Amino acid sequence: MNLHLTGQHLVITPAIRDYVIAKLDRVTRHFDHVIDVNVVLSVDKLRQKIEANLHVRGKDIHCECIDADMYAAIDSLADKLDRAVVKHKEMLIASRHDAVHKRDPAALSREAAE
């Protein structure tokens, strides 16, 4: 996984970098086919905004979060990304199973008999 951190009106400290990496590790535990992650941290007066673009094969997932505290924004962004990645993974698995049933109609009758 390639990680690109960018700060707008913000200096990215090693503590923030380590915190973002630790939170994004949860996403890669659920779905290990993440190719690239672009994270933009920005500050505008009292708004701490964090955006992430997650590139997986066949789809780009975008999430953003705004909070008064940067660490709280990182936490909620990690939650949003995690939910989006799990949803994408479930859709991949469901479409894979649907394709098997469409090709082999006998599989449906075998499952119904069980």
C-alpha positions as CSV (number, residue, x, y, z in Angstrom):
1,M,0.0,0.0,0.0
2,N,1.4,3.4,-1.0
3,L,0.5,6.2,1.4
4,H,0.7,9.8,0.4
5,L,0.1,12.4,3.2
6,T,-0.4,16.0,2.3
7,G,-0.9,19.0,4.7
8,Q,-2.6,22.2,3.6
9,H,-1.9,25.0,6.1
10,L,-0.6,22.3,8.4
11,V,2.8,20.8,9.2
12,I,2.5,17.0,9.4
13,T,4.3,16.0,12.5
14,P,5.7,12.5,13.0
15,A,3.0,12.0,15.7
16,I,0.2,12.7,13.3
17,R,1.9,10.6,10.6
18,D,2.2,7.6,12.9
19,Y,-1.5,8.1,14.1
20,V,-2.8,8.1,10.5
21,I,-0.7,5.0,9.6
22,A,-2.0,3.2,12.7
23,K,-5.6,4.0,11.9
24,L,-5.3,3.0,8.2
25,D,-3.8,-0.3,9.3
26,R,-7.2,-1.4,10.3
27,V,-8.5,-0.8,6.8
28,T,-5.8,-3.0,5.3
29,R,-6.6,-5.7,7.9
30,H,-10.1,-6.0,6.5
31,F,-9.1,-5.7,2.8
32,D,-5.6,-6.3,1.7
33,H,-5.9,-5.3,-1.9
34,V,-5.5,-1.6,-1.3
35,I,-3.2,-0.1,-4.0
36,D,-2.9,3.5,-3.0
37,V,-4.1,5.9,-0.3
38,N,-4.0,9.7,-0.7
39,V,-4.7,11.6,2.6
40,V,-5.1,15.4,2.7
41,L,-5.1,17.1,6.1
42,S,-6.2,20.7,6.1
43,V,-6.9,23.4,8.7
44,D,-9.2,26.4,8.1
45,K,-9.7,28.5,11.2
46,L,-11.3,26.1,13.6
47,R,-12.2,23.4,11.1
48,Q,-9.9,20.4,11.0
49,K,-10.6,18.5,7.8
50,I,-9.2,15.2,6.6
51,E,-9.9,13.6,3.2
52,A,-8.8,10.2,1.9
53,N,-8.9,8.7,-1.5
54,L,-8.5,4.9,-1.4
55,H,-7.6,3.2,-4.7
56,V,-8.5,-0.4,-4.9
57,R,-8.8,-2.5,-8.1
58,G,-11.8,-1.3,-10.0
59,K,-12.9,1.4,-7.7
60,D,-11.8,4.6,-5.9
61,I,-13.3,5.2,-2.4
62,H,-13.5,8.8,-1.2
63,C,-14.2,9.8,2.4
64,E,-13.9,13.1,4.3
65,C,-14.5,14.2,7.8
66,I,-14.5,17.6,9.5
67,D,-14.1,18.1,13.3
68,A,-12.7,20.6,15.8
69,D,-9.9,18.2,16.7
70,M,-7.6,16.6,14.1
71,Y,-7.2,13.3,16.0
72,A,-11.0,13.0,16.3
73,A,-11.3,13.7,12.6
74,I,-8.7,11.0,11.9
75,D,-10.7,8.5,14.1
76,S,-14.0,9.2,12.4
77,L,-12.4,9.0,8.9
78,A,-10.9,5.7,9.7
79,D,-14.4,4.4,10.8
80,K,-15.9,5.7,7.5
81,L,-13.2,4.2,5.4
82,D,-13.5,0.9,7.2
83,R,-17.2,0.7,6.6
84,A,-16.8,1.7,2.9
85,V,-14.1,-1.0,2.4
86,V,-16.1,-3.7,4.1
87,K,-19.1,-2.8,2.0
88,H,-17.0,-2.9,-1.2
89,K,-15.6,-6.3,-0.1
90,E,-19.0,-7.7,0.5
91,M,-20.2,-6.5,-2.9
92,L,-17.3,-8.2,-4.5
93,I,-18.0,-11.5,-2.8
94,A,-21.7,-11.2,-3.5
95,S,-21.1,-10.5,-7.2
96,R,-18.7,-13.5,-7.4
97,H,-21.4,-15.8,-5.9
98,D,-24.1,-14.4,-8.2
99,A,-21.9,-15.1,-11.2
100,V,-21.5,-18.7,-10.1
101,H,-25.3,-19.2,-9.7
102,K,-26.0,-17.6,-13.1
103,R,-23.6,-19.9,-14.9
104,D,-24.6,-23.0,-13.0
105,P,-28.4,-23.2,-12.4
106,A,-27.9,-26.6,-10.9
107,A,-26.0,-25.1,-8.0
108,L,-29.2,-23.2,-7.0
109,S,-31.2,-26.5,-6.9
110,R,-28.5,-28.2,-4.9
111,E,-28.5,-25.4,-2.3
112,A,-32.2,-25.5,-2.1
113,A,-32.2,-29.3,-1.5
114,E,-29.7,-28.9,1.4
